[in-house]
Amino acid sequence: MAASQQGNSAALVVNIANIPDEDLAFQAEVTATHLQLPPTTEVELSTPIQIEGWLTKVAEQVYFQGTVRGTLAAPCSRCLDIIHSPFTAAMRVVYLPPSTRLQIEGEEGVDAEEELDLYMHDGTTLDLRPPVHDNVLLAFPVQPLCRPDCAGLCQVCGENRNEVSCTCQETEGDPRFALLKQLQFPKTL
């Protein structure tokens, strides 16, 4: 049996009763707005997010194993050109029933909400939005580069040094800090 949905955040909400004993193939496609990604980030999704995988029900627990795919658009951290970077993230998620919350939180040092791959379902439905949201955020590059040898922007004129070889002379720095260059520190072993 297969479940294929497209378009909105409800596409990531699955009725547990619809998961047969022999697994359920799952496919969905959603946009960044459906995942409620932070709007303040410079990184955007340039394609819808595709989620594919299998839902397996074992007693009251539900397992999801699959992938999240999409393409990120972000400015290069050196030259500010927009780059489009495809990503694929593997997901392995366990959904526990509501009765498990009391058992887990009763144990010392264990908090069910802190586990990255452990989520709770409400007994009738499970929501794939939180793990998909987390995986998409983790796919955001910390320091995106258009290419490994990106020369960046000229600090004097602002030209992209990948496109134009400028002849600007870089200054030695702020003259108020010139005395700091004369400091000598003892060598330590």
Backbone as a printed PyTorch tensor [residue, N CA C, xyz], in Angstrom:
tensor([[[  0.8480,  -1.1730,   0.0000],
         [  0.0000,   0.0000,   0.0000],
         [  0.8980,   1.2420,   0.0000]],

        [[  0.4440,   2.3220,  -0.6160],
         [  1.2460,   3.5300,  -0.7110],
         [  0.3980,   4.7530,  -0.4070]],

        [[  1.0380,   5.7320,   0.2170],
         [  0.3960,   7.0160,   0.4800],
         [  1.2160,   8.0810,  -0.2170]],

        [[  0.5610,   8.8510,  -1.0620],
         [  1.2490,   9.9080,  -1.7860],
         [  0.4120,  11.1680,  -1.6770]],

        [[  1.0270,  12.2190,  -1.1450],
         [  0.3020,  13.4570,  -0.9590],
         [  1.1750,  14.6070,  -1.3940]],

        [[  0.5190,  15.7210,  -1.6780],
         [  1.2720,  16.8390,  -2.2030],
         [  0.6450,  18.1460,  -1.7530]],

        [[  1.5140,  19.1280,  -1.5130],
         [  1.0480,  20.4870,  -1.4360],
         [  0.9760,  21.1600,  -0.0930]],

        [[  0.3800,  20.5960,   0.9300],
         [  0.2390,  21.3480,   2.1680],
         [  0.7670,  20.5730,   3.3550]],

        [[  0.7140,  21.2210,   4.5200],
         [  1.2750,  20.6060,   5.7180],
         [  0.4870,  19.3760,   6.1510]],

        [[ -0.7980,  19.2740,   5.7600],
         [ -1.5850,  18.0870,   6.0860],
         [ -1.0420,  16.8570,   5.3780]],

        [[ -0.2340,  17.0660,   4.3410],
         [  0.3690,  15.9430,   3.6330],
         [  1.3340,  15.1790,   4.5230]],

        [[  1.7960,  15.8060,   5.5970],
         [  2.7480,  15.1560,   6.4920],
         [  2.0870,  14.6030,   7.7610]],

        [[  0.7800,  14.6660,   7.8260],
         [  0.0390,  14.0920,   8.9560],
         [ -0.5510,  12.7720,   8.4880]],

        [[ -0.2220,  11.6980,   9.1920],
         [ -0.6210,  10.3490,   8.7750],
         [ -1.5530,   9.7510,   9.8180]],

        [[ -2.6540,   9.1870,   9.3550],
         [ -3.5760,   8.4740,  10.2230],
         [ -2.9720,   7.0980,  10.5100]],

        [[ -2.7420,   6.7930,  11.7630],
         [ -2.0760,   5.5380,  12.1410],
         [ -2.9070,   4.3210,  11.7350]],

        [[ -4.2200,   4.4390,  11.7540],
         [ -5.0860,   3.3120,  11.3810],
         [ -4.9110,   2.9310,   9.9140]],

        [[ -4.4140,   3.8440,   9.0890],
         [ -4.2150,   3.5550,   7.6670],
         [ -2.8950,   2.8380,   7.3720]],

        [[ -2.0640,   2.6270,   8.3860],
         [ -0.7850,   1.9330,   8.1860],
         [ -1.0320,   0.4330,   8.3280]],

        [[ -0.8910,  -0.3370,   7.2420],
         [ -1.1300,  -1.7760,   7.3260],
         [  0.0240,  -2.4970,   8.0390]],

        [[ -0.1730,  -3.7680,   8.2900],
         [  0.8470,  -4.5660,   8.9740],
         [  2.1140,  -4.7180,   8.1470]],

        [[  2.0160,  -4.6440,   6.8210],
         [  3.1710,  -4.8910,   5.9590],
         [  3.8270,  -3.5950,   5.4710]],

        [[  3.8110,  -2.5460,   6.2270],
         [  4.4410,  -1.2630,   5.9170],
         [  3.5870,  -0.4270,   4.9630]],

        [[  3.9010,   0.8480,   4.9390],
         [  3.2120,   1.7900,   4.0660],
         [  4.2500,   2.6640,   3.3980]],

        [[  4.2980,   2.6010,   2.0670],
         [  5.1920,   3.4920,   1.3230],
         [  4.6130,   4.8940,   1.4180]],

        [[  5.4850,   5.8690,   1.6780],
         [  5.0260,   7.2390,   1.8950],
         [  5.7830,   8.1880,   0.9890]],

        [[  5.0480,   9.0790,   0.3210],
         [  5.6390,  10.1350,  -0.4980],
         [  4.8480,  11.4060,  -0.2650]],

        [[  5.5560,  12.5200,  -0.1320],
         [  4.8920,  13.8130,   0.0090],
         [  5.8110,  14.8900,  -0.5330]],

        [[  5.2070,  16.0110,  -0.8990],
         [  5.9550,  17.1640,  -1.3800],
         [  5.3440,  18.4030,  -0.7320]],

        [[  6.1770,  19.1840,  -0.0420],
         [  5.7000,  20.3840,   0.6470],
         [  6.6590,  21.5400,   0.3890]],

        [[  6.1820,  22.7410,   0.6660],
         [  7.0080,  23.9360,   0.5040],
         [  7.5200,  24.3920,   1.8680]],

        [[  8.3960,  25.3640,   1.8560],
         [  8.9830,  25.8840,   3.0920],
         [  7.9230,  26.4880,   4.0130]],

        [[  6.8990,  27.1080,   3.4560],
         [  5.8650,  27.7200,   4.2930],
         [  5.0870,  26.6690,   5.0730]],

        [[  4.9340,  25.4860,   4.5080],
         [  4.2160,  24.4260,   5.2090],
         [  5.0200,  23.8730,   6.3840]],

        [[  6.3300,  24.0220,   6.3280],
         [  7.1810,  23.5580,   7.4260],
         [  7.4370,  24.6500,   8.4540]],

        [[  6.9800,  25.8550,   8.1660],
         [  7.1670,  27.0040,   9.0500],
         [  8.6390,  27.2240,   9.3640]],

        [[  9.4480,  27.2790,   8.3030],
         [ 10.8670,  27.5620,   8.4630],
         [ 11.0490,  29.0240,   8.8360]],

        [[ 12.0920,  29.3550,   9.5770],
         [ 12.2860,  30.7400,  10.0010],
         [ 12.4290,  31.6760,   8.7900]],

        [[ 11.6590,  32.7710,   8.7560],
         [ 11.7160,  33.6750,   7.6030],
         [ 12.9400,  34.5870,   7.6030]],

        [[ 13.6600,  34.6820,   8.7000],
         [ 14.7690,  35.6210,   8.7980],
         [ 16.0700,  35.0850,   8.2160]],

        [[ 16.1120,  33.8480,   7.8670],
         [ 17.3480,  33.2600,   7.3650],
         [ 17.6230,  33.6870,   5.9230]],

        [[ 18.8720,  33.7680,   5.5610],
         [ 19.2590,  34.1110,   4.1980],
         [ 19.1420,  32.9170,   3.2620]],

        [[ 19.0070,  31.7460,   3.8350],
         [ 18.8970,  30.5220,   3.0490],
         [ 17.4230,  30.2610,   2.7560]],

        [[ 17.1200,  29.9820,   1.5020],
         [ 15.7530,  29.6870,   1.0940],
         [ 15.7210,  28.3650,   0.3450]],

        [[ 14.5540,  27.7970,   0.2630],
         [ 14.3740,  26.5860,  -0.5370],
         [ 13.9710,  27.0020,  -1.9410]],

        [[ 14.7010,  26.5550,  -2.9410],
         [ 14.3860,  26.9310,  -4.3120],
         [ 13.5070,  25.8960,  -5.0100]],

        [[ 13.3000,  24.7540,  -4.3760],
         [ 12.3920,  23.7300,  -4.8970],
         [ 11.5530,  23.2020,  -3.7380]],

        [[ 10.4010,  22.6130,  -4.0230],
         [  9.6370,  21.9820,  -2.9400],
         [ 10.4370,  20.8310,  -2.3150]],

        [[ 10.1230,  20.5380,  -1.0850],
         [ 10.8010,  19.4620,  -0.3580],
         [ 10.0730,  18.1520,  -0.6530]],

        [[ 10.8340,  17.1320,  -1.0160],
         [ 10.2710,  15.8190,  -1.3100],
         [ 10.6320,  14.8680,  -0.1710]],

        [[  9.6190,  14.2060,   0.3540],
         [  9.8090,  13.2370,   1.4320],
         [  9.3720,  11.8780,   0.9040]],

        [[ 10.2560,  10.8960,   1.0390],
         [  9.9500,   9.5340,   0.6080],
         [ 10.4110,   8.5770,   1.6940]],

        [[  9.6470,   7.5180,   1.9060],
         [ 10.0790,   6.5370,   2.8780],
         [  9.0120,   5.4980,   3.1680]],

        [[  9.2070,   4.7980,   4.2810],
         [  8.3200,   3.7140,   4.6930],
         [  7.8820,   3.9420,   6.1260]],

        [[  6.6030,   3.7430,   6.3740],
         [  6.0530,   3.7700,   7.7250],
         [  5.7820,   2.3290,   8.1400]],

        [[  6.2630,   1.9580,   9.3160],
         [  6.0820,   0.6100,   9.8350],
         [  5.4710,   0.7060,  11.2190]],

        [[  4.4090,  -0.0310,  11.4360],
         [  3.7380,  -0.0330,  12.7340],
         [  4.0790,  -1.3220,  13.4650]],

        [[  4.5840,  -1.1770,  14.6850],
         [  4.8840,  -2.3170,  15.5460],
         [  4.1950,  -2.0370,  16.8760]],

        [[  3.1220,  -2.7780,  17.1350],
         [  2.2710,  -2.5400,  18.2960],
         [  1.7780,  -1.0940,  18.2320]],

        [[  2.0950,  -0.2700,  19.2260],
         [  1.6600,   1.1290,  19.2240],
         [  2.7450,   2.0700,  18.7170]],

        [[  3.9250,   1.5510,  18.4420],
         [  5.0160,   2.3850,  17.9250],
         [  4.9630,   2.4200,  16.4040]],

        [[  5.3780,   3.5590,  15.8470],
         [  5.4300,   3.7020,  14.3920],
         [  6.8350,   4.1630,  14.0330]],

        [[  7.4210,   3.5090,  13.0570],
         [  8.7630,   3.8330,  12.5860],
         [  8.6700,   4.4540,  11.2010]],

        [[  9.4610,   5.4980,  10.9780],
         [  9.5720,   6.0760,   9.6390],
         [ 11.0300,   6.0530,   9.2490]],

        [[ 11.3010,   5.5050,   8.0890],
         [ 12.6490,   5.4990,   7.5380],
         [ 12.5450,   5.9860,   6.1070]],

        [[ 13.3140,   7.0420,   5.7930],
         [ 13.2410,   7.5810,   4.4480],
         [ 14.2280,   8.7080,   4.2310]],

        [[ 13.9390,   9.5320,   3.2320],
         [ 14.8200,  10.6450,   2.8820],
         [ 14.0100,  11.9170,   2.6670]],

        [[ 14.7030,  13.0260,   2.8560],
         [ 14.1670,  14.3570,   2.5820],
         [ 15.0870,  14.9600,   1.5360]],

        [[ 14.5030,  15.4970,   0.4450],
         [ 15.3070,  16.0830,  -0.6340],
         [ 14.7800,  17.4650,  -0.9830]],

        [[ 15.6830,  18.3010,  -1.4290],
         [ 15.3070,  19.6280,  -1.8800],
         [ 16.5270,  20.3580,  -2.4020]],

        [[ 16.3500,  21.6230,  -2.7240],
         [ 17.4540,  22.4600,  -3.1850],
         [ 17.4170,  23.7690,  -2.4140]],

        [[ 18.5460,  24.1120,  -1.8380],
         [ 18.6780,  25.3500,  -1.0780],
         [ 19.2820,  26.4350,  -1.9430]],

        [[ 18.8140,  27.6580,  -1.7850],
         [ 19.4030,  28.8250,  -2.4410],
         [ 19.9640,  29.7100,  -1.3340]],

        [[ 21.2610,  29.9950,  -1.4180],
         [ 21.9180,  30.7890,  -0.3800],
         [ 23.0070,  31.6490,  -1.0000]],

        [[ 23.3040,  32.7860,  -0.3800],
         [ 24.4180,  33.5870,  -0.8900],
         [ 25.7460,  32.9700,  -0.4740]],

        [[ 26.7000,  33.0010,  -1.3850],
         [ 28.0500,  32.5410,  -1.0700],
         [ 28.5790,  33.4030,   0.0740]],

        [[ 29.2090,  32.8000,   1.0380],
         [ 29.6760,  33.5590,   2.2010],
         [ 30.8800,  34.4390,   1.8930]],

        [[ 31.4850,  34.3000,   0.7180],
         [ 32.6320,  35.1370,   0.3540],
         [ 32.2770,  36.1910,  -0.6990]],

        [[ 31.5490,  35.8020,  -1.7610],
         [ 31.2910,  36.7430,  -2.8640],
         [ 29.8250,  37.1600,  -2.9630]],

        [[ 28.9480,  36.5600,  -2.2000],
         [ 27.5170,  36.8720,  -2.1380],
         [ 26.7260,  36.4750,  -3.3790]],

        [[ 27.3270,  35.7510,  -4.3210],
         [ 26.5590,  35.2090,  -5.4430],
         [ 25.6060,  34.1420,  -4.9060]],

        [[ 24.4160,  34.0650,  -5.4680],
         [ 23.4430,  33.0630,  -5.0260],
         [ 23.8350,  31.7100,  -5.6160]],

        [[ 23.8810,  30.7140,  -4.7490],
         [ 24.1890,  29.3550,  -5.1880],
         [ 22.9840,  28.4590,  -4.8940]],

        [[ 22.7950,  27.4660,  -5.7060],
         [ 21.7210,  26.4910,  -5.5140],
         [ 22.3820,  25.1620,  -5.1830]],

        [[ 22.1010,  24.6820,  -3.9870],
         [ 22.7600,  23.4810,  -3.4880],
         [ 21.7270,  22.4010,  -3.1660]],

        [[ 21.7200,  21.2980,  -3.9150],
         [ 20.7910,  20.2150,  -3.5870],
         [ 21.2270,  19.5090,  -2.3080]],

        [[ 20.2390,  19.0240,  -1.5620],
         [ 20.5450,  18.2780,  -0.3380],
         [ 19.6640,  17.0450,  -0.2610]],

        [[ 20.1880,  16.0320,   0.3920],
         [ 19.4470,  14.8160,   0.7140],
         [ 19.8050,  14.4540,   2.1440]],

        [[ 18.7840,  14.2680,   2.9590],
         [ 19.0140,  13.9060,   4.3590],
         [ 18.2540,  12.6150,   4.6640]],

        [[ 18.9430,  11.6860,   5.3080],
         [ 18.3080,  10.4350,   5.7140],
         [ 17.5640,  10.6580,   7.0240]],

        [[ 16.3990,  10.0500,   7.1310],
         [ 15.5870,  10.1650,   8.3480],
         [ 15.2800,   8.7870,   8.8970]],

        [[ 15.4530,   8.6460,  10.1890],
         [ 15.0090,   7.4560,  10.9230],
         [ 14.3430,   7.9570,  12.1850]],

        [[ 13.0410,   7.7980,  12.2380],
         [ 12.2540,   8.3840,  13.3140],
         [ 11.4070,   7.3000,  13.9700]],

        [[ 11.2860,   7.3950,  15.2950],
         [ 10.4230,   6.4990,  16.0560],
         [  9.3390,   7.3580,  16.6990]],

        [[  8.0850,   6.9630,  16.4870],
         [  6.9440,   7.6310,  17.1240],
         [  6.4170,   6.7110,  18.2130]],

        [[  6.3760,   7.2350,  19.4220],
         [  5.8980,   6.4650,  20.5570],
         [  4.4740,   6.8910,  20.9090]],

        [[  3.6970,   5.9860,  21.4820],
         [  2.3230,   6.3320,  21.8610],
         [  2.3110,   7.2690,  23.0710]],

        [[  1.1810,   7.9400,  23.3160],
         [  1.1060,   8.8880,  24.4360],
         [  1.3540,   8.2400,  25.7940]],

        [[  1.0110,   6.9840,  25.9660],
         [  1.2130,   6.3080,  27.2490],
         [  2.6900,   6.1600,  27.5850]],

        [[  3.5600,   6.2130,  26.5920],
         [  4.9940,   6.0560,  26.8110],
         [  5.5930,   7.2980,  27.4640]],

        [[  4.9820,   8.4630,  27.2540],
         [  5.5090,   9.7120,  27.7930],
         [  5.6860,   9.6200,  29.3150]],

        [[  4.7000,   9.0870,  30.0010],
         [  4.7850,   8.9950,  31.4520],
         [  5.8850,   8.0370,  31.8820]],

        [[  6.0330,   6.9220,  31.1740],
         [  7.0520,   5.9440,  31.5260],
         [  8.4540,   6.5040,  31.3060]],

        [[  8.6760,   7.1680,  30.1890],
         [ 10.0080,   7.6880,  29.8720],
         [ 10.3710,   8.8490,  30.7850]],

        [[  9.4420,   9.8050,  30.9660],
         [  9.7560,  10.9740,  31.7790],
         [  9.8960,  10.6220,  33.2440]],

        [[  9.3760,   9.4640,  33.6510],
         [  9.5180,   9.0320,  35.0280],
         [ 10.9160,   8.5220,  35.3430]],

        [[ 11.6940,   8.1550,  34.3250],
         [ 13.0460,   7.6600,  34.5200],
         [ 14.0010,   8.8210,  34.7120]],

        [[ 15.0090,   8.6280,  35.5260],
         [ 15.9750,   9.6870,  35.8150],
         [ 16.8260,  10.0010,  34.5950]],

        [[ 16.9980,  11.2900,  34.3300],
         [ 17.8970,  11.7450,  33.2760],
         [ 17.3950,  11.5340,  31.8640]],

        [[ 16.1440,  11.1300,  31.6850],
         [ 15.6250,  10.9010,  30.3410],
         [ 14.4850,  11.8680,  30.0850]],

        [[ 14.5650,  12.6090,  28.9950],
         [ 13.5000,  13.5040,  28.5740],
         [ 13.1690,  13.1630,  27.1300]],

        [[ 11.9580,  12.7200,  26.8800],
         [ 11.5570,  12.2540,  25.5480],
         [ 11.6730,  13.3380,  24.4930]],

        [[ 11.4920,  14.5970,  24.8630],
         [ 11.5170,  15.6760,  23.8870],
         [ 12.9280,  16.0060,  23.4150]],

        [[ 13.9750,  15.5980,  24.1420],
         [ 15.3410,  15.9380,  23.7850],
         [ 15.9500,  14.9900,  22.7560]],

        [[ 15.3640,  13.8420,  22.5490],
         [ 15.8760,  12.8840,  21.5780],
         [ 15.5490,  13.3770,  20.1770]],

        [[ 16.5610,  13.4620,  19.3130],
         [ 16.3360,  13.9820,  17.9630],
         [ 15.4780,  13.0600,  17.1120]],

        [[ 15.5660,  11.7580,  17.3390],
         [ 14.8300,  10.8280,  16.4940],
         [ 13.6640,  10.1730,  17.2200]],

        [[ 13.2390,  10.7630,  18.3200],
         [ 12.1530,  10.2020,  19.1160],
         [ 11.0430,  11.2310,  19.2210]],

        [[  9.8640,  10.8790,  18.7320],
         [  8.7180,  11.7840,  18.7440],
         [  7.5100,  11.0370,  19.2950]],

        [[  6.4990,  11.7740,  19.6880],
         [  5.2740,  11.1760,  20.2100],
         [  4.1510,  11.3570,  19.1850]],

        [[  3.2800,  10.3560,  19.0980],
         [  2.0480,  10.5270,  18.3280],
         [  0.9000,  10.5870,  19.3160]],

        [[ -0.2500,  11.0400,  18.8550],
         [ -1.3780,  11.2370,  19.7710],
         [ -2.2880,  10.0240,  19.8920]],

        [[ -1.9150,   8.9230,  19.2780],
         [ -2.7220,   7.7130,  19.3400],
         [ -3.5220,   7.4770,  18.0790]],

        [[ -3.8350,   8.5350,  17.3470],
         [ -4.5960,   8.3780,  16.1140],
         [ -3.8260,   8.8710,  14.8890]],

        [[ -3.0500,   9.9330,  15.0560],
         [ -2.2690,  10.4690,  13.9350],
         [ -0.8390,  10.7400,  14.3810]],

        [[  0.0520,  10.7960,  13.3900],
         [  1.4200,  11.2210,  13.6630],
         [  1.7640,  12.3150,  12.6700]],

        [[  2.6140,  13.2220,  13.1070],
         [  2.9710,  14.3880,  12.3080],
         [  4.4410,  14.3040,  11.9270]],

        [[  4.7250,  14.2150,  10.6300],
         [  6.1030,  14.1510,  10.1420],
         [  6.7400,  15.5350,  10.0040]],

        [[  5.9660,  16.6060,  10.2320],
         [  6.5310,  17.9530,  10.0900],
         [  7.7200,  18.2080,  11.0050]],

        [[  7.6720,  17.8900,  12.3060],
         [  8.8290,  18.1930,  13.1640],
         [ 10.1360,  17.5400,  12.7000]],

        [[ 10.1690,  16.2240,  12.3990],
         [ 11.4560,  15.6730,  11.9550],
         [ 11.8850,  16.1800,  10.5770]],

        [[ 10.9300,  16.4280,   9.6740],
         [ 11.2880,  16.9770,   8.3650],
         [ 11.8410,  18.3900,   8.5460]],

        [[ 11.1700,  19.1830,   9.3670],
         [ 11.6320,  20.5470,   9.6770],
         [ 13.0570,  20.5170,  10.2110]],

        [[ 13.3190,  19.6350,  11.1770],
         [ 14.6520,  19.5350,  11.7770],
         [ 15.7020,  19.1340,  10.7490]],

        [[ 15.3850,  18.1710,   9.9000],
         [ 16.3450,  17.7080,   8.8940],
         [ 16.6320,  18.7740,   7.8440]],

        [[ 15.6310,  19.5520,   7.4730],
         [ 15.8480,  20.6270,   6.5100],
         [ 16.7400,  21.7000,   7.1330]],

        [[ 16.4830,  22.0640,   8.3870],
         [ 17.3250,  23.0650,   9.0500],
         [ 18.7660,  22.5840,   9.1940]],

        [[ 18.9490,  21.3110,   9.4670],
         [ 20.3000,  20.7680,   9.5810],
         [ 21.0110,  20.7210,   8.2350]],

        [[ 20.2540,  20.7390,   7.1410],
         [ 20.8590,  20.7310,   5.8080],
         [ 21.3510,  22.1210,   5.3990]],

        [[ 20.8920,  23.1650,   6.1010],
         [ 21.3340,  24.5190,   5.7700],
         [ 22.8450,  24.5970,   5.9590]],

        [[ 23.5710,  25.0830,   4.9650],
         [ 25.0300,  25.1680,   5.0960],
         [ 25.4310,  26.2590,   6.0900]],

        [[ 26.4570,  25.9870,   6.8700],
         [ 26.9550,  26.9620,   7.8320],
         [ 27.6780,  28.0830,   7.0950]],

        [[ 28.5080,  27.7200,   6.1450],
         [ 29.2680,  28.6880,   5.3660],
         [ 29.2100,  28.2630,   3.8940]],

        [[ 28.1270,  28.6320,   3.1860],
         [ 28.0100,  28.2070,   1.7870],
         [ 29.0520,  28.8850,   0.9040]],

        [[ 29.6170,  28.1080,   0.0000],
         [ 30.6040,  28.6340,  -0.9510],
         [ 30.1700,  28.2770,  -2.3640]],

        [[ 30.3520,  29.2300,  -3.2890],
         [ 30.0230,  28.9580,  -4.6920],
         [ 31.0140,  27.9620,  -5.2800]],

        [[ 32.2350,  27.9930,  -4.7860],
         [ 33.2660,  27.0300,  -5.1650],
         [ 34.3560,  27.0860,  -4.0870]],

        [[ 35.1270,  26.0390,  -3.9250],
         [ 36.1160,  26.0040,  -2.8320],
         [ 37.1650,  27.1090,  -2.9080]],

        [[ 37.5210,  27.5410,  -4.1160],
         [ 38.5700,  28.5630,  -4.2470],
         [ 37.9890,  29.9580,  -4.4840]],

        [[ 36.7960,  30.2300,  -3.9900],
         [ 36.1570,  31.5260,  -4.1770],
         [ 37.0500,  32.6230,  -3.6080]],

        [[ 37.3240,  33.6490,  -4.4110],
         [ 38.2040,  34.7460,  -3.9980],
         [ 37.4550,  35.8100,  -3.1920]],

        [[ 36.1540,  35.8120,  -3.2370],
         [ 35.3700,  36.7500,  -2.4420],
         [ 35.3170,  38.1450,  -3.0350]],

        [[ 34.9040,  39.0890,  -2.2040],
         [ 34.8020,  40.4880,  -2.6030],
         [ 36.0540,  41.2500,  -2.2010]],

        [[ 36.4120,  42.2420,  -2.9940],
         [ 37.5280,  43.1270,  -2.6430],
         [ 37.1020,  43.9590,  -1.4370]],

        [[ 37.9490,  44.0460,  -0.4410],
         [ 37.6120,  44.7970,   0.7690],
         [ 37.6590,  46.3000,   0.5470]],

        [[ 38.2760,  46.7390,  -0.5400],
         [ 38.3920,  48.1700,  -0.8090],
         [ 37.2650,  48.6450,  -1.7200]],

        [[ 37.1250,  48.0280,  -2.9240],
         [ 36.1440,  48.5220,  -3.8950],
         [ 34.8560,  47.7020,  -3.9340]],

        [[ 34.8500,  46.5010,  -3.3710],
         [ 33.6450,  45.6760,  -3.3310],
         [ 33.3990,  44.8310,  -4.5660]],

        [[ 34.3220,  44.8190,  -5.5130],
         [ 34.1590,  44.0060,  -6.7330],
         [ 34.3030,  42.5220,  -6.3940]],

        [[ 33.6010,  41.7150,  -7.1680],
         [ 33.7080,  40.2670,  -7.0300],
         [ 35.0280,  39.8440,  -7.6790]],

        [[ 35.9720,  39.3610,  -6.8640],
         [ 37.2970,  39.0110,  -7.3840],
         [ 37.2990,  37.7300,  -8.2030]],

        [[ 36.1860,  37.0210,  -8.2660],
         [ 36.0600,  35.8710,  -9.1590],
         [ 35.8140,  36.3340, -10.5960]],

        [[ 35.2250,  37.5140, -10.7580],
         [ 34.8660,  38.0300, -12.0750],
         [ 35.8210,  39.1160, -12.5720]],

        [[ 36.3390,  39.9370, -11.6540],
         [ 37.1890,  41.0680, -12.0160],
         [ 38.4460,  41.0150, -11.1550]],

        [[ 39.5950,  41.1860, -11.7830],
         [ 40.8230,  41.2670, -10.9870],
         [ 41.0950,  42.7520, -10.7210]],

        [[ 40.7550,  43.1930,  -9.5420],
         [ 40.9190,  44.6130,  -9.2200],
         [ 42.3800,  44.8960,  -8.8280]],

        [[ 42.7530,  46.1580,  -8.9060],
         [ 44.1360,  46.5590,  -8.5950],
         [ 44.1990,  47.3560,  -7.3070]],

        [[ 43.2130,  47.1780,  -6.4580],
         [ 43.1750,  47.9280,  -5.2000],
         [ 44.2980,  47.4750,  -4.2720]],

        [[ 44.8230,  48.4220,  -3.5300],
         [ 45.8400,  48.1290,  -2.5220],
         [ 45.1420,  47.9720,  -1.1790]],

        [[ 45.3380,  46.8310,  -0.5620],
         [ 44.7450,  46.6430,   0.7510],
         [ 45.5700,  47.3900,   1.7760]],

        [[ 44.9060,  48.0430,   2.6770],
         [ 45.5960,  48.8450,   3.6910],
         [ 46.1690,  47.9390,   4.7670]],

        [[ 47.0980,  48.4930,   5.5000],
         [ 47.7580,  47.7450,   6.5690],
         [ 46.8660,  47.5860,   7.7880]],

        [[ 45.7580,  48.2690,   7.8270],
         [ 44.8710,  48.2020,   8.9770],
         [ 44.7410,  49.5660,   9.6220]],

        [[ 44.0490,  49.6150,  10.6970],
         [ 43.8000,  50.8570,  11.4200],
         [ 45.0940,  51.3350,  12.0750]],

        [[ 45.5350,  52.5700,  11.7880],
         [ 46.7970,  53.0570,  12.3630],
         [ 46.7610,  53.1540,  13.8900]],

        [[ 45.6150,  53.2030,  14.4840],
         [ 45.5260,  53.2830,  15.9520],
         [ 46.0130,  51.9880,  16.6100]],

        [[ 46.0320,  50.8950,  15.8520],
         [ 46.4760,  49.6190,  16.4030],
         [ 47.9140,  49.2910,  16.0140]],

        [[ 48.6280,  50.2210,  15.4070],
         [ 50.0020,  49.9750,  14.9570],
         [ 50.9240,  49.6140,  16.1130]],

        [[ 50.7060,  50.1810,  17.2770],
         [ 51.5570,  49.8800,  18.4350],
         [ 51.4350,  48.4190,  18.8710]],

        [[ 50.2930,  47.8250,  18.6200],
         [ 50.1130,  46.4280,  19.0170],
         [ 51.0240,  45.4850,  18.2400]],

        [[ 51.4280,  45.8840,  17.0350],
         [ 52.3270,  45.0490,  16.2360],
         [ 53.7300,  44.9860,  16.8550]],

        [[ 54.0580,  45.9590,  17.6700],
         [ 55.3910,  46.0020,  18.2810],
         [ 55.4580,  45.1730,  19.5640]],

        [[ 54.3370,  44.7140,  20.0520],
         [ 54.3410,  43.9080,  21.2600],
         [ 55.0510,  42.5720,  21.0150]],

        [[ 55.8520,  42.1780,  21.9740],
         [ 56.5190,  40.8830,  21.8800],
         [ 56.1600,  40.0770,  23.1080]],

        [[ 55.8000,  38.8690,  22.8800],
         [ 55.3820,  37.9870,  23.9520],
         [ 56.4700,  36.9400,  24.1830]],

        [[ 56.6550,  36.5470,  25.4410],
         [ 57.6580,  35.5060,  25.7090],
         [ 57.2100,  34.1820,  25.0980]],

        [[ 58.2070,  33.4560,  24.5870],
         [ 57.9200,  32.1640,  23.9860],
         [ 57.7080,  31.1470,  25.0970]],

        [[ 56.6390,  30.4030,  24.9840],
         [ 56.3400,  29.3560,  25.9630],
         [ 56.5130,  28.0020,  25.3210]],

        [[ 56.8500,  27.0400,  26.1450],
         [ 57.0600,  25.6800,  25.6260],
         [ 55.7740,  24.9250,  25.6000]]])
